[in-house]
Amino acid sequence: MGLTKFENRLLQALPSGDLEQLLSHLERVEVEKGDVLASVGEVLEFAYFPEAGLSSNIAVTHENRRIEVGCFGFEAMVSTATVLGSDRTPHELMVQVGGPWLRIKVEALQATIRQCPALHDLLLRYTHVLVMTLSQTAMSNAIFSIEERLARWILMAHDRLDGDELLLTHDFLAIMLGTTRSGVTLAMQALEGHGAISAKRARIIVQNRAILCKLAGASYGPAEAEYERLIGPFRRKTAPAAG
């Protein structure tokens, strides 16, 4: 389709010659909040390179219990299952904040990977970071409080979105954190009490990123630093928000 400009950080990290092999297979589509682009165990038709917005990988049990295991935006590609030789995803892919994405047929991506060692290497490095992010999430869910986990999640969303305002409901955050709506409300009140955020109905405003980082502690940062070491800068916010 003759793409010449794109906002996905992975694609921007590719050498120009290798990028050319991929661009002819990509098409831009718009995704919207609430879109489910893949369900658990579903055969994948497309792989995606988001350019904006925020989405989640959600683990779903047979009893339909749900928890987010990863969130991603313009720094990502999905699903990495296609890089590892699988034709289906173990998670549900849900859009939280819509925007433009680039998509490619899985067969075309896998063929290009075979022809382009630089692309293969880049996507393996990204997959390594994703595994690190998943392990960080597992650790956070096991040993950190809801307040700490909420601070981490807000920081991760803040990294990927423009501005300091996040349009997210308590019900959705309960799924993200694997807790109850009332648990989210109490955690939100705690973060407000520290001056880190202000919260209104379905809206969170980051008031002080430095306080959020302090509250999140060791639950946030290692995977982000590894991405920047292996691939390059991606966090939109380099200075604390100040209210």
Summary of the structure (lengths in Angstrom):
residues: 243
radius of gyration: 17.7
end to end distance: 43.0
largest distance: 54.0
contacts: 764
relative contact order: 0.15
helix: 44%
strand: 23%
